[in-house]
Amino acid sequence: MKSDQYLPQVRAQYEELPYPPRDPADEKARLVRTWLDDLAMLNHYCYAGRQSFRDRFRVLVAGGGTGDSTIFLAEQLRHTNAEIVHLDLSRAAIDIARQRANVVGLNNITWVHESLLALPALGLGQFDYVNCLGVLHHLDDPDQGLRALLSARKEDGALGIMVYGKYGRSGVYQMQALMRLINQGAPDATAMIRNTRDVLEAAPPTNWFKCGEELFHDHKHGGDAGIYDLLLHTQDRAYTVDELYDWFEGRHGLHLELTYRGRGRSAYLPEMVVAPQQAAFLESVRALPLRQQYAIAELLSGSVTMHTFFATQSAASRAPYGNADYVPGFFNGPSGAQLAALIRQHRSLPFMVDDPATGIKGLLTPGKYGDFIVQHIDGRRDFGAVFAAVRAEPALRAAPPDDAALFRDFQALFEFLTAIDRLLLRHRTVEPVSNSGI
Ligand SMILES: C[S@@+](CC[C@H](N)C(=O)[O-])C[C@H]1O[C@@H](n2cnc3c(N)ncnc32)[C@H](O)[C@@H]1O
């Protein structure tokens, strides 16, 4: 590694404890899917649904660690001429990521042992997608890191970012402060980790980290690397929604699309946070600008431990609603037929969804034709074809609704399904590449 632009203690941590801990042999049995990096998500949010991923698509995974994003992206792009560049400060982490790639025979990845702060001088070229998850908040100057990432992004390219959420991690920072006090005389990382395990055992339920312990997994399932990363990190900061917007939008003019793992934007929507309750204060909250609604939801739920989001040049990078040339496809959830059955069960009246397994809650408003529409969505037909199929339904043949009426009728359901990232769009002119078939 040529560059000396990094924090030595951060590099030392990730050399000793590569993160996340991964056994390359596991690759034979499973593929780790990272939330932001599904090509269907990327296409919907970053390329207005028009990215084919077949024209020398270039990806940079900056601070890629042991390779979750890199392997998932490279796997999806396996049969294309795309190139994935995995860059990290830690040689040990790169070695694990490379072994994982070898186990599954991926040869579309380039490995770069460097600091992302050196990007402007590395000559790696420009990228369509720059992934940087859980890294910027470990830099001495996160904005310098963001500027370096932007220097590597094509003009119309996108960033996929994760930084920590301030309120959701309140207990983590108290535990970090506690461990700094207790670990003052600890000789090495092993002793510090041992002390932390002891404290986790002994702390009373009133301890603030214990109160929200279920929000975190690293200390339970991440081994030593997980405990260190969560509770002993020497360089770690977090952001509120407002700070995030001030930084990405205010300072860099970027457009943000927030999507919390598994729950999408619903984690930032106050009415979905309090559902199934219908509190009166929501009425005035609904009238506020979206950014303020997101800030309210973050404080209301207390559970946003990280912000995962796309940052693009403008809102036009999101696939538009209301164009019959777009193909809607279900993603990570029920099929159109299953959803249609559910809607009919509720006689097409609005009903409350409250799914503890995914944390998804909210009022689903099917509209007059929602059951027919979702039934004909198959990830292959565009809205034009879906609507034609709806009009051909025997029940609707007498007074068939036109496209505009169907788009209007479906809007509330579309917004619900896209707020939880269960329905995504791509333009009819591009074929799906993604495993999810959208
Ligand atoms: C918490 S891990 C996240 C790994 C991966 N992005 C993920 O989400 O699984 C942070 C990673 O960033 C790397 N890192 C930290 N500072 C860096 C820098 N200046 N340049 C490149 N990588 C860095 C570390 O070596 C580590 O692998």
Ligand as a Chemical Component Dictionary entry (heavy atoms), coordinates in Angstrom:
data_LIG
# 
_chem_comp.id                   LIG 
_chem_comp.type                 NON-POLYMER 
_chem_comp.pdbx_formal_charge   0 
_chem_comp.three_letter_code    LIG 
# 
loop_
_chem_comp_atom.comp_id 
_chem_comp_atom.atom_id 
_chem_comp_atom.alt_atom_id 
_chem_comp_atom.type_symbol 
_chem_comp_atom.charge 
_chem_comp_atom.model_Cartn_x 
_chem_comp_atom.model_Cartn_y 
_chem_comp_atom.model_Cartn_z 
_chem_comp_atom.pdbx_ordinal 
LIG C1  C1  C 0  -17.010 -1.907 9.265 1  
LIG S1  S1  S 1  -16.029 -2.505 7.958 2  
LIG C2  C2  C 0  -17.228 -2.561 6.639 3  
LIG C3  C3  C 0  -16.890 -3.550 5.557 4  
LIG C4  C4  C 0  -17.900 -3.636 4.415 5  
LIG N1  N1  N 0  -18.076 -2.371 3.756 6  
LIG C5  C5  C 0  -19.232 -4.151 4.903 7  
LIG O1  O1  O 0  -20.187 -3.386 4.982 8  
LIG O2  O2  O -1 -19.328 -5.344 5.209 9  
LIG C6  C6  C 0  -15.066 -1.118 7.504 10 
LIG C7  C7  C 0  -14.025 -1.428 6.437 11 
LIG O3  O3  O 0  -13.494 -0.193 5.951 12 
LIG C8  C8  C 0  -12.104 -0.335 5.794 13 
LIG N2  N2  N 0  -11.523 1.013  5.875 14 
LIG C9  C9  C 0  -11.444 1.847  6.913 15 
LIG N3  N3  N 0  -10.842 2.996  6.570 16 
LIG C10 C10 C 0  -10.540 2.884  5.249 17 
LIG C11 C11 C 0  -9.889  3.717  4.309 18 
LIG N4  N4  N 0  -9.438  4.903  4.646 19 
LIG N5  N5  N 0  -9.744  3.268  3.057 20 
LIG C12 C12 C 0  -10.186 2.030  2.695 21 
LIG N6  N6  N 0  -10.793 1.203  3.550 22 
LIG C13 C13 C 0  -10.952 1.610  4.817 23 
LIG C14 C14 C 0  -11.680 -1.255 6.913 24 
LIG O4  O4  O 0  -10.447 -1.883 6.651 25 
LIG C15 C15 C 0  -12.865 -2.238 6.947 26 
LIG O5  O5  O 0  -12.617 -3.344 6.109 27 
# 
loop_
_chem_comp_bond.comp_id 
_chem_comp_bond.atom_id_1 
_chem_comp_bond.atom_id_2 
_chem_comp_bond.value_order 
_chem_comp_bond.pdbx_ordinal 
LIG C1  S1  SING 1  
LIG S1  C2  SING 2  
LIG S1  C6  SING 3  
LIG C2  C3  SING 4  
LIG C3  C4  SING 5  
LIG C4  N1  SING 6  
LIG C4  C5  SING 7  
LIG C5  O1  DOUB 8  
LIG C5  O2  SING 9  
LIG C6  C7  SING 10 
LIG C7  O3  SING 11 
LIG C7  C15 SING 12 
LIG O3  C8  SING 13 
LIG C8  N2  SING 14 
LIG C8  C14 SING 15 
LIG N2  C9  SING 16 
LIG N2  C13 SING 17 
LIG C9  N3  DOUB 18 
LIG N3  C10 SING 19 
LIG C10 C11 SING 20 
LIG C10 C13 DOUB 21 
LIG C11 N4  SING 22 
LIG C11 N5  DOUB 23 
LIG N5  C12 SING 24 
LIG C12 N6  DOUB 25 
LIG N6  C13 SING 26 
LIG C14 O4  SING 27 
LIG C14 C15 SING 28 
LIG C15 O5  SING 29 
# 
